[in-house]
Amino acid sequence: MLILTCPAQLQRLEGALRRSLPFTLPVHGAVMNMNRGNPGDFEAVVDAWPDFRAVLARRRGKVPADDCYRNMHAAFYHDLSAYQALLETPGVLRWDTAFHILGLQDGVVAASQAVAGAKGIKLELSEYYTYLHPDPSTMPEPRLDPGVRVGSLSPAHADLLDATWAYGGNTRSRHYLAEMVARFPSLCLLDATAQPICWVLLDAFGTSAHGYTLPAHRRRGHMQALTILAARQRQARGFPIFGHTAPGNKPMQWLQEQLGYQRLPSPCHFVLHNPELGWTGP
């Protein structure tokens, strides 16, 4: 097990992950952020270098044991057995905490099931459709209502974000959202009173996340306009344009398909380890 700290190594890793897109999307996005100031405070762990067979992007330092929001990892492997061995390596994961591992390969689930099962650790599995846009320059020009303007979010909006998020409602989720908008780009539409009515966030993996429009402002094209603007913002920074959408979120699926996003054949797997720790507490 090696932790890559040298800038040249991380640049080389980014290039290698880019050649394996789209399967590497979350890890690739995390490494891109590492190479651009590392706002997410992540690090890359590989089984070997330079001929790695498995890589895990993880948060540096210690995260509270019950904070499954910030204790996020993204995985990619060329060899499933090497990936499982990496998970089993002492010091790679804190098995006494609640943490997520996400990835676009089925083996991400299988390896966690094997290793966690041997340790008597419970898992909670979720799957999301992953939509990738091949070329945002082909999107139509966004149309904005005269009464709104484009802005960005700040940590002061954390309560609003948390109250409208399906996974929110506790101090850790609010902390996570406040940290996200403080560290990563976001876009929102503001009404005449400068209050956000629609927004899209970017997370540590380069993913469009937590898109939402307040109910009173829906069916006016706000999310379509903001999705186009966010895609162009990310394209200008060199990031792939992708996001994860819940299988039941039909309106967002329809919108992305109308804008030319392509749904990947494999879903993104989110594997929560020790869920009884992660979903408890204030």
N, C-alpha and C positions, 0 to 999 in steps of 0.2 A: 504494500500500500504506500502510495506517495501523494503528498499534497503539493500541487504545483504552485509555486510562488514567484518564479522567474517570469518577468513580462514576456520574454521571447518564447518561453514554453506555452504560456497562455495564448499568445498570438498564434502559435502553431496549432494548439488545440482547437481554437476557433475555426481555423481553416479546415482542419480535419472533420470537425462536426458539420461544417457547411457542406462538405462533399457528401454527407449522409442525410441531408435534409430530404423529406420532411420528418423522418423518424426521430431526429435529434432536436426538434424545435424547442422544447422547454430548456434543455441543457445548453443548447446553442445560445438562446437568449440570455441565460444567466452568465455565460462566459463572455458574451458581447458586453454586458454591463460591467463585468469584472475588468475588462480591457478599456473601459471608458469611465474610470473613476471609482468603480465598484460601489455605487450608491446603496446596493442591497447588502453590503458587507458579507459577501459569499466567498467560498473557496471551492476549488475543484480537486477531487480525490480520484486517483486512477489506480488500477491494479499494477500497472507497469508503465514505463516510459522509455522511448517514444512510441513503442508498439503496444499501445493500450488496447485492452479488450473490453474494458468496462470503465465507466466514468460516472461519478456522482457529484452533483453540485449541491453544496450544503451551506447553511448559515454558519459563519464563524463565531467562535466563542460559545458561551452558555446561554441558552434560552430557558425561561422557567419551565418546569416539568409539565405543567398543564397547558402550555401555550401552543396548541396545534396550529394556530394561525401563522405565527412567525417561524415555527419550527418546520420549515418546508424543504424538501429535497427534490431534485429532478434527476432521472437516471436514463442512461443509454448504454447498450452493450453490443459488441460484435459477437460475443460468446457468452451464452447464458450461464454456463458453469462458472466462468470467471466472474460474472456479476454476482452470482450467489456466494461465491467465495469471498468477494469483496464485502458483502453484507455481514458475513460471519467473522470478518477480521476485527479483533478487539480495537476499540477506539474509533471505528468508522461511524458507528451509530450509538446513540444513548438509548438503550432499550428500556430504561426505566422512565422514559418520558413519552408524552403524546407527540407523534410526528407523522407528517405525510411524506410519502414518496409518490411522485407522479411521473408518468412516462407513456409513450405511444406504442410500446411493445407489450405483448401479452405476458412475456416472461417477467416483467416487473411485478405482476401479481403473483405468478407462480413462485418466484424466488422469495418474496415476502411470506407467502403461505408456508413454504418449506422451513425457512429460518425461524419465523415467529412461532410456528407450530411446535418446533422442537423446544422452544423456550417457554411454551405455555402462554404466549401473548396473543390477545385477541386482535382481530382486524375488522375494519369497516371499509367496504369497497364502494366506490362511486365511479360512474363513467359519464363522460361528456363528449358530445360531438366536437370535433376540431375542424374549423373552417380556415382555409388558407387562401389568400388572394394572390394570383400570379402577377398582376400588374395594376396597381392603383391608379396609374395615369389614364386608364380606360374608364374610370368611374365618371359619372356625369358631374357637372358643376353643382355644388351644394346650393340649395335654396333656403334662405333664412327669412323667417317672418320679420317684418319691420320692427316689431316690438321686442326683439331679443338681440343680444350681442354675445359674441364668443368671449369666454374668459377661462380661467383655470381655478381649480379648487385649492383649498388650504387646510391645514389641520383644524382650523376653526369650524369647518364643515363636517367634522367627524361624527357628530351626533346625528345629523341629517343622513349621512351615508349609512350609519349603523342602523338607524331606525327603518331604513328602506331595503336592507339587505337580508336575504333569507337566512343567512348564517350569523347574523348579528345578535345584539341584545345583551352583551356582557362587557365587562371592562377590557378583556383581552381583545375582543373584536374591535372595539373603539380604538384601542391603542394601535392595533394593526392597521386600520384604515387611516388613522392620522399619520402614522409613519409612512404609509405608502404614498399619500399625496405630498408629503414633505420631501420624499426622496426621488420620486419618479414623475415624469410628465403626466398631466391630466388635462382634459378639456371639458368645458361645460358651456351650456347656454344660460345666460342670465336674463331675468325679466327686467321690467322697468325699475324695480326697486333693488336691483343688483343681487337678487336671490337666485341660486341655481334651480333650474327646472328640469334639466336633462344633463347627464354626464357620462363620460367614459374614462376609466382609469387604466393605467399601465402598471403591471406588476414586475417583480424581480426577474421573471423569466421571459420578459418581453411580450407578455400576453395582454391583449385587450381584456379588461376585467371589469366586473361590476357596472356594466352599462344599465342605466335606469332613467326613465322619464316619469315625473310626478303624474299621477292619474289625471289630474285636471288639465294637463297639457298634452295629452296623447292624441294620436290621429291627426297631427299637424305637420308631420315630416321632420320633427326635431331630431329623432334618433338617426334617421337616414343622413341628414346633413352632418351631424356630429360624427357618425361613423366614417364618412368620406373625409372629413377634415382630420380625424385622428389617424386614418390610414396614410394620408399624405404627410402628416407630421412624422410618422414612424419611417416612412420611405425615405424622407430627407435625412434621417439619422442612420440609414442603412440597415434597419431591422426588417426581418420578414414580417408580413402582415397576417397575423393569425389570432384566433381567439377560441375559447371553449364555450359551448352553449349546451345548456341542459336539454336532454331529449324531449322534455315536455314543453319547452319554450318555442312553440310553433311560430309566433310572430317574428322572433329574432332570426330563426332559421330562414323564414321566407324573405326577410329583409336582406340577409347576407347573400342568399342565392340570387336575388334580384340585382344586387350590386356586383355579381361576378365572382363571389367567393366559391371555392370548391370544398366540399366536405370530404375529408380524408376517409379512406375505407376503415381504418382502425380508430376506435375511440381513444381518448386520453383517459388512462386509468389513474384514479386518485386512491391511494391506499393509506388509510389512517391506522396507525399502530397505537394500541392502548386507548381506544376511544372512550373508555370509562373515565380516563383522566382528562381528555380533551374537551368533553362536552359538559363538564361539571364546573361548579364554582360561580362566583358572582359576575 
